[in-house]
């Protein structure tokens, strides 16, 4: 009898312990599930706050693009942003510019949903026309017709044309390539004979890029006038590695006149052409309301390819053509500069006479239409006149601009912008 009652007591205790464990397990499970539900809801609300903040960034950027003259700062607020399905949040955005050298805006947007917040920061800068290694309105020359990218030519950096690329053989494009035309014009019908290397791909039917107009010259001439470097008639400027220049201009009575770089770092030639060459130490823009001729190498005293801290920077802007004078230029030519031919092309005179060597273009080339720089035999690809072009984009041009260059604008005159950074705080 005693032993039986002890077994029943043990069974009762065991049952109570088991029941207690079940209750504790259920409670822990319930608490864990509840906590997980709370965390999931919180994460969902934080994501919604992120979307609200992102909408604020978009709203502020659209308003920024709408200003004809971008302000120093502005604020955008939306107290009831609808996410759909009755879910509402709010955002507040501040936009502040540092104003130098062009307007660089920091857009800080805080989005709020269910008392939770997310803050996003977008930094944009007014864009330059020199954001491409190569830019053209068309690849068709008004006198010579289609001009060709051929085997041996290499471009490192973004390429953009509002026209159609003409390809013979296997040129190399080590950067994004965009054209507005629907198809590429292949001389031999395409691969395998015509098989360019689009390292980062090819995009066709791309939207037309606004091309700079001759109004760009107004900014340059105004800057040059204020520093008494508005020159009349044909002029020659030779850059010296010691930071000076030698200028020849008959109207001024200058014959190889040595001087320091002008205070506004700008020279403008009106009623004549400008001829340039040499090694630049500093920053300078040379503009002309006619032509610019390049008679020799254009190089930087401190090469940014080996010295990233280099601030040497040259801009050449011609209303018509920028032309390399083959008779005076060396067989292997280097051009370190932003080259802009507003209504004409970049070209080599006498491009059909005796082959040269390589022409390295380091910087950015912007021309209204593609110009001839050499001539080749389409049956063999042999270059027997002019230069073989090797183009390399100066990546400093994403945020550094030659003196007196105006910001790029769209067809309505509104500023264009480039993203510098985006982060979540």
Secondary structure in CASP SS format (residue, H / E / C, confidence):
PFRMAT SS
TARGET T0000
AUTHOR 0000-0000-0000
METHOD secondary structure of the structure
MODEL  1
X C 1.00
X H 1.00
X H 1.00
X H 1.00
X H 1.00
X H 1.00
X H 1.00
X H 1.00
X H 1.00
X H 1.00
X H 1.00
X H 1.00
X H 1.00
X H 1.00
X H 1.00
X H 1.00
X H 1.00
X H 1.00
X H 1.00
X H 1.00
X H 1.00
X H 1.00
X H 1.00
X H 1.00
X H 1.00
X H 1.00
X H 1.00
X H 1.00
X H 1.00
X H 1.00
X H 1.00
X H 1.00
X H 1.00
X H 1.00
X H 1.00
X H 1.00
X H 1.00
X H 1.00
X H 1.00
X H 1.00
X H 1.00
X H 1.00
X H 1.00
X H 1.00
X H 1.00
X H 1.00
X H 1.00
X H 1.00
X H 1.00
X H 1.00
X H 1.00
X H 1.00
X H 1.00
X H 1.00
X H 1.00
X H 1.00
X H 1.00
X H 1.00
X H 1.00
X H 1.00
X H 1.00
X H 1.00
X H 1.00
X H 1.00
X H 1.00
X H 1.00
X C 1.00
X C 1.00
X C 1.00
X C 1.00
X C 1.00
X C 1.00
X E 1.00
X E 1.00
X E 1.00
X E 1.00
X E 1.00
X E 1.00
X E 1.00
X E 1.00
X E 1.00
X E 1.00
X E 1.00
X E 1.00
X C 1.00
X C 1.00
X E 1.00
X E 1.00
X E 1.00
X E 1.00
X E 1.00
X E 1.00
X E 1.00
X E 1.00
X E 1.00
X E 1.00
X E 1.00
X C 1.00
X C 1.00
X C 1.00
X C 1.00
X C 1.00
X C 1.00
X E 1.00
X E 1.00
X E 1.00
X E 1.00
X E 1.00
X E 1.00
X E 1.00
X E 1.00
X E 1.00
X E 1.00
X C 1.00
X C 1.00
X E 1.00
X E 1.00
X E 1.00
X E 1.00
X E 1.00
X E 1.00
X E 1.00
X E 1.00
X E 1.00
X E 1.00
X E 1.00
X C 1.00
X C 1.00
X C 1.00
X C 1.00
X C 1.00
X C 1.00
X C 1.00
X E 1.00
X E 1.00
X E 1.00
X E 1.00
X E 1.00
X C 1.00
X E 1.00
X E 1.00
X C 1.00
X C 1.00
X C 1.00
X E 1.00
X E 1.00
X C 1.00
X C 1.00
X E 1.00
X E 1.00
X C 1.00
X C 1.00
X C 1.00
X E 1.00
X E 1.00
X E 1.00
X C 1.00
X C 1.00
X E 1.00
X E 1.00
X E 1.00
X C 1.00
X C 1.00
X C 1.00
X C 1.00
X E 1.00
X E 1.00
X E 1.00
X C 1.00
X C 1.00
X C 1.00
X E 1.00
X E 1.00
X E 1.00
X C 1.00
X C 1.00
X E 1.00
X E 1.00
X E 1.00
X C 1.00
X C 1.00
X C 1.00
X C 1.00
X C 1.00
X E 1.00
X E 1.00
X C 1.00
X C 1.00
X C 1.00
X C 1.00
X C 1.00
X C 1.00
X C 1.00
X C 1.00
X C 1.00
X C 1.00
X E 1.00
X E 1.00
X C 1.00
X C 1.00
X C 1.00
X E 1.00
X E 1.00
X C 1.00
X C 1.00
X C 1.00
X C 1.00
X C 1.00
X C 1.00
X C 1.00
X C 1.00
X C 1.00
X C 1.00
X C 1.00
X C 1.00
X H 1.00
X H 1.00
X H 1.00
X H 1.00
X H 1.00
X H 1.00
X H 1.00
X H 1.00
X H 1.00
X H 1.00
X H 1.00
X C 1.00
X C 1.00
X C 1.00
X E 1.00
X E 1.00
X E 1.00
X C 1.00
X C 1.00
X E 1.00
X E 1.00
X E 1.00
X E 1.00
X E 1.00
X C 1.00
X C 1.00
X C 1.00
X C 1.00
X E 1.00
X E 1.00
X E 1.00
X E 1.00
X E 1.00
X E 1.00
X C 1.00
X C 1.00
X C 1.00
X C 1.00
X E 1.00
X E 1.00
X E 1.00
X E 1.00
X E 1.00
X E 1.00
X E 1.00
X C 1.00
X C 1.00
X C 1.00
X C 1.00
X C 1.00
X E 1.00
X E 1.00
X E 1.00
X E 1.00
X E 1.00
X C 1.00
X C 1.00
X C 1.00
X E 1.00
X E 1.00
X E 1.00
X E 1.00
X E 1.00
X E 1.00
X E 1.00
X C 1.00
X C 1.00
X E 1.00
X E 1.00
X E 1.00
X E 1.00
X E 1.00
X E 1.00
X C 1.00
X C 1.00
X C 1.00
X E 1.00
X E 1.00
X E 1.00
X E 1.00
X E 1.00
X E 1.00
X E 1.00
X E 1.00
X E 1.00
X C 1.00
X C 1.00
X C 1.00
X C 1.00
X C 1.00
X C 1.00
X C 1.00
X C 1.00
X C 1.00
X C 1.00
X C 1.00
X C 1.00
X E 1.00
X E 1.00
X E 1.00
X E 1.00
X E 1.00
X E 1.00
X C 1.00
X C 1.00
X C 1.00
X E 1.00
X E 1.00
X E 1.00
X C 1.00
X C 1.00
X C 1.00
X C 1.00
X C 1.00
X C 1.00
X C 1.00
X C 1.00
X E 1.00
X E 1.00
X E 1.00
X E 1.00
X E 1.00
X E 1.00
X E 1.00
X E 1.00
X E 1.00
X C 1.00
X C 1.00
X C 1.00
X C 1.00
X E 1.00
X E 1.00
X E 1.00
X C 1.00
X C 1.00
X C 1.00
X C 1.00
X C 1.00
X E 1.00
X E 1.00
X E 1.00
X E 1.00
X E 1.00
X E 1.00
X E 1.00
X E 1.00
X E 1.00
X E 1.00
X E 1.00
X E 1.00
X E 1.00
X E 1.00
X E 1.00
X E 1.00
X C 1.00
X C 1.00
X C 1.00
X C 1.00
X E 1.00
X E 1.00
X E 1.00
X C 1.00
X C 1.00
X C 1.00
X C 1.00
X C 1.00
X C 1.00
X E 1.00
X E 1.00
X E 1.00
X E 1.00
X E 1.00
X E 1.00
X E 1.00
X E 1.00
X E 1.00
X E 1.00
X E 1.00
X C 1.00
X H 1.00
X H 1.00
X H 1.00
X H 1.00
X C 1.00
X C 1.00
X C 1.00
X C 1.00
X C 1.00
X C 1.00
X C 1.00
X C 1.00
X C 1.00
X C 1.00
X E 1.00
X C 1.00
X C 1.00
X C 1.00
X C 1.00
X C 1.00
X E 1.00
X C 1.00
X E 1.00
X E 1.00
X E 1.00
X E 1.00
X E 1.00
X E 1.00
X E 1.00
X E 1.00
X C 1.00
END
